Amino acid sequence: MTSQRQLVWITGGSAGIGRELALLMANRNMRCAVTARSKDKLDALARSNALIAAYPGDVTDRDAMSSAVDQIEANLGAVDVAVLNAGIWSEMGAHDYDASACERTMRVNYLGVVNAIDALLPRMIERGRGHIVIVASVAGYCGLPRLVAYGPTKAALINHAEALMSELDGSGVIVSVVNPGFIDTAMTRDNDFPMPFIISVEEAAGKIARGIERRRFEIAFPWPFVLMLKAARRAAYPLYFWIVRTFVKTEP
């Protein structure tokens, strides 16, 4: 191991939250290994800070994720924190239903995280330490219109994190799930529907970093939106569907 600095691995690190989080953590004197499909963007990010190293890879390829972790740990030492953030946005509903969009989104957003955990978890359990941070979304709290492809992937990640946390308690391996609301990134700028309580990517990265430092299980924000959706999730179905019909856009 080349340094006592904490080592953070971030997937989906070439843009958006992943990129901003890598820059933030490197500025806090942490070493960051970043993974994404775009080698050019990763290389540019790595050139911007000596504590950031690029490890290109596709999260949907299980062997590639295993190889990435092998290379990172051989070159930099054990991964202390893994922020599994890679994902795609897919707006789809009943009127433009497309099974291939559901499959593609599940393959990236859910199985991409599973592939990374598969490479990491045995190592962390053996070492008796490590922190797995799964980036889901408030969209995983309940079924919402136009999120038929995207929402279920985030619901699966929340469930996955809960199951792992239950089993890993006392093992030294920590699990966190990040449930952000709307964040101003390239993925959201083309949305043609209201995005309440939207925040900047810089603010989102700061909130995630603080949650990781405090070892919270759920890192959720912004709180007004989080509380609104959690309340809707707990409402009886007639009330829940009234809330959705009244306040959420349903037309494509």
Summary of the structure (lengths in Angstrom):
residues: 252
radius of gyration: 18.0
end to end distance: 51.7
largest distance: 58.2
contacts: 829
relative contact order: 0.13
helix: 50%
strand: 16%
